[in-house]
């Protein structure tokens, strides 16, 4: 029996249990029209990933090939909209009924990928050369998803880290999440497995013990990522941003504190994005607590990251974060104690608690970086530039490596043209080669990294 036959429901229709129940006829028409356009393939891939929540597949091509007969259709009806699923994975259902959390995620995908593209992008004069309009787009997407909650005091801790981590590292993220939850803090992650799931799981237990029924587990993704990293079941607020740059901006606009756990190139991308932001002169007065933390057995990861940051960006960048090893209580206390500072700063600047408008996100970090071979080879990875500019370029380089490892377009480009070529200063390239080799050796590139074939070549 093929994987498709073994894990399929022939046909089922589901209706939303959210705000998508109350759409106008015009909005329903938008959804239907968009579902018949070139957005359909993206929607189908992301929906399939949601329905496969809990699997260890992080290769879009593997997932699509297993369920090549899967179809999902938007059905128009007078009283709203529903989805028809054909040959859907059976693990998304219990006794013929779709698991409630998966159904919520499925309609979040519909809302964000189709509704936003069909309505927001067509009804707004989108201008990618305007920082204000880019930020306004992020704001509108988050508001449309119901993530921005007025009058709620600062409590949202963004947790970054790898989807491909060891059991000990995963357990450590749960303990940190538990300590955060005991202190009334909420969790926001990239919504996938590994370090994105662990903090939510730990916080959920702590929220239960504290009788906190309003705990938030926010997951921010984007089409290329969600298709390779299914949302974990704990996410109760899922948002799919249009691209990685808007996803990263959403993280930092919503964050009241940021914790980074061990990961791979995706985590390195997030680190260098945030360092670039904090190195920008306009953000000198920003209060963003940044902590790198790991169990003792994984201290090596942040030693390597710290060494690379020191060599590439210098001591000014190293002063922007703290490294706390094997001490979940100290990590949680550090985050809890800074909430009053965040609140005071937002009050002083007359800024919202739920969206950091005063943070400067320059255009260089908003414009999508297309991970082509030409763009990768053309990155300026030399030391004769400001730490901010180098951090921007290193972020783009790591972003391309993520694409080459797990995203459909990156995998296709590597298959067709071979590995990306990375060029720069000999000293910097040696340090980068050492860092990336360490990621490969320790299995931090992909979940299925036993047979990992590098998607890059270092050319000094």
Secondary structure, 3 states (H helix, E strand, C coil): CCHHHHCCEEEEEEECCCHHHHCCHHHHHHHHHHHCCCCHHHHHHHHHHHHCCCCCCCCHHHHHHHCCCCEEEEEEECCEEEEEEEEECHHHEECCEECHHHHHHHHHHHHHHHHHHHHHHHHCCCCCCCHHHHHHHHHHHHHHCCCCCCCCCCCEEEEECCCCCCHHHHHHHHHHHHHHHHCCCEEEECCCCHHHCHHHHHHHHHHHHCCCCCCCEEEEEEHHHHCCCCCCCCCCEEEEECCHHHHHHHHHHHCCEEEECCCCHHHHHHHHHHHHHHHCHHHCCCCCCEEEEECHHHHHHHHHHHHHHHHHCCHHHHCCCEEEECCHHHHHHHHHHHHHHHHHHHHHCCCCCCCCCCCCCCHHHCCCCCCCHHHHHCCCCCCCCCHHHHHHHHHHHHHHHHHHHHCHHHHHHHHHHCCEEEECCHHHHHHHHHHHHHHHHCCCCCCCHHHCCCCEEEEC
